[in-house]
Amino acid sequence: MTTWIILFRGVGGATLLPVKPLAIALTEEGFEGVRTYINTGNVVLKSSDTSERVLKRITPIVLKEFDFSKAILIASTAEWAKLIADNPFPNAVCEPTKLHAYFMEREPDEVAIKALQSKAEGPDEFQIRGRVLYYYTPQGISNARLFPKIERTLGVVATARNWNTVLKLQALAEVA
């Protein structure tokens, strides 16, 4: 049985899914150990299915019951642990609202990366590892000029708007 972390939280102000009804619907669908994170709609659950099969089972539920048709990201706890281990800004973890993770559909091409680098201003930094963009903004996300440009420039599927979300989802996965 694999523990899966699922991010429904998309880009461009995607609808936040209601946690309790979502947890009930997923439990009724036969998923085990369903845990939800605050009001974001992010979910941790157990299933012996592959990620593709879990996604295939979840998609109609969130579309029909919650009218959510945006991209859904699914990752195993091993993939999530790699996300945490690959973080190039370990000193920023103690300031979780200043560190963010963007999950992309595919590895971005060099042109997209250079375009984004040319738009970076001030103390903000980002690094890309595989299909994850790690973004550190010392001034906080509300003052980050690069924030909206990341979503427009790259094929972003989902975001962990702050590192607190990443760590909380990992903690939920450990108890699921």
Salt bridges, closest charged atoms under 4 A:
GLU29 OE2 - ARG57 NE 3.29
ASP49 OD2 - ARG57 NH1 2.63
ASP86 OD2 - LYS82 NZ 2.46
GLU95 OE2 - LYS98 NZ 3.25
GLU105 OE1 - ARG106 NH1 3.56
GLU121 OE1 - ARG145 NH1 3.45
GLU151 OE2 - ARG161 NH2 2.98
